[in-house]
Amino acid sequence: MRKFYFEKKSAFSYKVLCLGAHCDDIEIGCGGTILRLVENYPNLTFYWVVFSSNEQREKEAYNSANKFL
C-alpha cells in the first residue's frame, strides 16, 4: 500500500471525492482509508457520490456515509 500524508496545518482544508458504482462500494473499497483520514485530519470535506441505487439503498447509503463521516 502506498502511504500519503496531508499537512496538518489548521489553515488548510482538503477535499476528498469518493466515487462508488453501487451503494456500498465506497465503504467496502476504501472504508478503512476514509476512517483513518477522518481520524487524522480534521479539515477534510468529503464528497460522497454513488452512481446507481434504488430508493431503499439510497437511504442506506446516506446512513452509511453519515456514520463514516
C-alpha positions as CSV (number, residue, x, y, z in Angstrom):
1,M,0.0,0.0,0.0
2,R,1.2,3.4,-0.9
3,K,1.1,5.9,2.0
4,F,0.4,9.6,1.7
5,Y,0.2,12.4,4.1
6,F,-1.5,15.8,4.2
7,E,-0.1,18.8,6.0
8,K,-1.9,19.1,9.3
9,K,-1.9,22.9,9.5
10,S,-5.3,24.1,10.5
11,A,-5.4,26.7,7.7
12,F,-5.6,24.0,5.1
13,S,-8.8,22.4,4.0
14,Y,-8.7,19.3,1.8
15,K,-11.5,17.9,-0.4
16,V,-11.9,14.2,-0.8
17,L,-14.0,12.8,-3.7
18,C,-15.4,9.3,-3.0
19,L,-17.0,7.6,-6.1
20,G,-18.9,4.3,-5.9
21,A,-20.6,2.5,-8.7
22,H,-23.1,0.8,-6.3
23,C,-24.4,1.8,-2.9
24,D,-21.8,0.1,-0.7
25,D,-18.7,0.2,-3.0
26,I,-17.1,3.2,-1.2
27,E,-17.4,1.6,2.3
28,I,-16.1,-1.8,1.1
29,G,-13.4,-0.4,-1.2
30,C,-11.9,2.3,0.9
31,G,-13.8,2.4,4.2
32,G,-10.6,1.9,6.3
33,T,-8.8,4.7,4.5
34,I,-11.7,7.0,5.0
35,L,-11.9,6.3,8.7
36,R,-8.1,6.8,9.0
37,L,-8.3,10.2,7.2
38,V,-11.2,11.3,9.4
39,E,-9.2,10.4,12.5
40,N,-6.0,12.1,11.4
41,Y,-7.2,15.2,9.5
42,P,-10.0,17.4,11.0
43,N,-10.1,19.8,8.0
44,L,-11.4,17.4,5.3
45,T,-14.5,17.9,3.3
46,F,-15.9,14.7,1.7
47,Y,-18.0,14.4,-1.4
48,W,-19.7,11.0,-1.5
49,V,-21.1,10.0,-4.9
50,V,-23.0,6.8,-5.6
51,F,-23.9,6.2,-9.3
52,S,-26.6,3.5,-9.1
53,S,-29.1,2.6,-6.4
54,N,-32.7,2.3,-5.7
55,E,-34.8,4.2,-3.1
56,Q,-34.1,1.7,-0.3
57,R,-30.4,1.6,-1.0
58,E,-30.2,5.4,-1.2
59,K,-31.3,5.6,2.4
60,E,-28.8,3.0,3.4
61,A,-26.0,4.9,1.5
62,Y,-26.9,8.2,3.3
63,N,-26.9,6.5,6.7
64,S,-23.6,4.7,6.0
65,A,-21.9,7.9,4.8
66,N,-23.1,9.8,7.9
67,K,-21.8,7.0,10.2
68,F,-18.4,7.1,8.5
69,L,-18.0,10.8,8.5
